[in-house]
Amino acid sequence: MQYTGSDIIVECLLEQGADTVFGYPGGAVLNIYDSLYKYSDKIRHIITSHEQGACHAADGYARSTGKTGVVIATSGPGATNLITGIATAHMDSVPLVAITGNVSCGLLGLDSFQEVDITGITMPITKHNFIVKDVNELADTIRLAFKIAGSGRKGPVLVDIPKDITAAMCEYTPKPAVVPETVTDISESELETAAKLIAASKKPYIYAGGGVISSDAEDELKKLAELCDAPVSCSLMGQGAYDQTDRRYIGMLGMHGTVRAAAALNACDLFIGIGTRFSDRVIGDPKVFGRNAKILHIDIDPAEFNKNVEVNATLSGDVKAALTKLCAMIEQKNNPEWLDEILGGDYPEPVQKGTAELPVTPEAVIEKLDELTGGNAIISTEVGQNQMWAAQYYRYRKPRSFISSGGLGTMGFGLGASIGAKVGNPDKTVVNIAGDGSFAMNLNELITASAHNIPIIEIVINNNVLGMVRQWQRLFYNKHFSQTTLDSRHIDYVKLGESFGIKTLVIEKNEDIAPVLAEALEISKSAPVMIEVRIDRDINVLPMIPAGKPVVDPITYIDTEA
């Protein structure tokens, strides 16, 4: 049967199981939007306030559901507005298909109105990208885009489609949804080496990254931890890969990880890194990272082996498949003295002189949120202090419950991502935890939440400063608080929220925390709601490892009165 290119695009989206797309219309995608109008009973479209917000929403949808997110933007500035969102997904290995329009084929390369070489621009930040110049290749290209996005180490794929291709007619034959490729063929010799290392260890330590969540390997991770009788830590991207209420969990490792996790790294004899790329924010000084231990690295992408950290053994392949086979080769270990040393040790708590009597602290708010939601909410974050507090003080029980920009560190990510997460998980409570600096980046997406009545909770931790940058200026730049004090903004968050039609509550003392959170949770059953949390500007994120310094030597004390 003959279809227009734009109808083929929508048919292929339905074919691949897409139920929602995020985007913003424009001249080069008018044909696509006409088809979306015709198919509106089959596929939902969420128009955001900005294309970047649409891309973050598609990203949040993908991270929280495990499906491939879809975003649509027009040519020129519409396409370039996706760049930050695509790069965010690329750095964190999130499956995403970005569909952009372009000028008609005959106008390409002529500096036509709203023309840009988006495939050239996005080449470094996509797994692959395409420009379709023949309508007969359109369906197979979209199918291939979904396959690439969801196969192996997942990531974003861009499909650029000139306007005349979306108008052209050709034969379309439906096909089953593509099946992503999974690397289940695991080397026997690598498995044997890994099993021998585990058998010989007396102090094993497991460190889980986002690859565990991407491959749905949380059960296999738990089984490995029990077989190895090992403590477990997670990366920022790995939050929720292991139940943080389990006794084996010792907190996050890295720049703002726990003292306990750092001590375990220093004392272990085998460090097992799973589904992690060993980010510089985790390893600190690579010359001393894990210097007392042998290191086993398990990951789907061999390019990560020995890139940032020299390891003793590798296990390449899908994490779920690798752990399944590895667990079958391991005998039960018992390391009671090791666990007592790490789980029972007395480790210093972070101290901040001058903040003990503050009227409200972010950790108190987040701990109460954890209590009231039973740890079952999906938490998205912006980037900075808010992100670290959310990772430190909410206890994540399940995978896909922590949505945050780890690799790129994108301020303005969380609000759009929370919208996508809520659309993909309508029965779950979704909370975005923001700092006032990050919130200002993309606060226009409150329009999206309000207009579509997407009932998220937006928490703005307001200290009137760029908190994380100010913290670095305090520690390393002689308190030269250059351009990080935001007092002149004078934002009334209650009026701001209400101008968007969003009820806004305020927490400014400890006794406000429980009732305000309870009220917000009730409101969010049917409508979006915002909370302003007013905190002191000199509250810092602790512990902290200075960039490039040994992870085993964290800062646990900052005198904010000095």
Secondary structure as GFF3:
##gff-version 3
##sequence-region A 1 562
A	DSSP	beta_strand	2	4	.	.	.	ID=ss1
A	DSSP	alpha_helix	5	15	.	.	.	ID=ss2
A	DSSP	beta_strand	20	23	.	.	.	ID=ss3
A	DSSP	three_ten_helix	27	29	.	.	.	ID=ss4
A	DSSP	alpha_helix	30	38	.	.	.	ID=ss5
A	DSSP	beta_strand	44	47	.	.	.	ID=ss6
A	DSSP	alpha_helix	51	65	.	.	.	ID=ss7
A	DSSP	beta_strand	69	73	.	.	.	ID=ss8
A	DSSP	alpha_helix	77	80	.	.	.	ID=ss9
A	DSSP	alpha_helix	83	91	.	.	.	ID=ss10
A	DSSP	beta_strand	96	102	.	.	.	ID=ss11
A	DSSP	three_ten_helix	105	107	.	.	.	ID=ss12
A	DSSP	alpha_helix	118	122	.	.	.	ID=ss13
A	DSSP	three_ten_helix	123	125	.	.	.	ID=ss14
A	DSSP	beta_strand	128	131	.	.	.	ID=ss15
A	DSSP	three_ten_helix	135	137	.	.	.	ID=ss16
A	DSSP	alpha_helix	138	150	.	.	.	ID=ss17
A	DSSP	beta_strand	156	162	.	.	.	ID=ss18
A	DSSP	alpha_helix	163	167	.	.	.	ID=ss19
A	DSSP	beta_strand	169	171	.	.	.	ID=ss20
A	DSSP	alpha_helix	188	200	.	.	.	ID=ss21
A	DSSP	beta_strand	204	208	.	.	.	ID=ss22
A	DSSP	alpha_helix	210	214	.	.	.	ID=ss23
A	DSSP	alpha_helix	218	228	.	.	.	ID=ss24
A	DSSP	beta_strand	232	234	.	.	.	ID=ss25
A	DSSP	beta_strand	249	252	.	.	.	ID=ss26
A	DSSP	alpha_helix	259	267	.	.	.	ID=ss27
A	DSSP	beta_strand	270	274	.	.	.	ID=ss28
A	DSSP	alpha_helix	280	283	.	.	.	ID=ss29
A	DSSP	beta_strand	294	299	.	.	.	ID=ss30
A	DSSP	three_ten_helix	302	304	.	.	.	ID=ss31
A	DSSP	beta_strand	313	316	.	.	.	ID=ss32
A	DSSP	alpha_helix	319	327	.	.	.	ID=ss33
A	DSSP	alpha_helix	336	343	.	.	.	ID=ss34
A	DSSP	beta_strand	351	353	.	.	.	ID=ss35
A	DSSP	alpha_helix	362	373	.	.	.	ID=ss36
A	DSSP	beta_strand	378	381	.	.	.	ID=ss37
A	DSSP	alpha_helix	385	393	.	.	.	ID=ss38
A	DSSP	beta_strand	402	403	.	.	.	ID=ss39
A	DSSP	alpha_helix	413	424	.	.	.	ID=ss40
A	DSSP	beta_strand	430	435	.	.	.	ID=ss41
A	DSSP	alpha_helix	436	441	.	.	.	ID=ss42
A	DSSP	three_ten_helix	443	445	.	.	.	ID=ss43
A	DSSP	alpha_helix	446	451	.	.	.	ID=ss44
A	DSSP	beta_strand	457	462	.	.	.	ID=ss45
A	DSSP	alpha_helix	467	476	.	.	.	ID=ss46
A	DSSP	three_ten_helix	487	489	.	.	.	ID=ss47
A	DSSP	alpha_helix	493	499	.	.	.	ID=ss48
A	DSSP	beta_strand	503	507	.	.	.	ID=ss49
A	DSSP	alpha_helix	510	523	.	.	.	ID=ss50
A	DSSP	beta_strand	529	534	.	.	.	ID=ss51
A	DSSP	beta_strand	557	559	.	.	.	ID=ss52
###
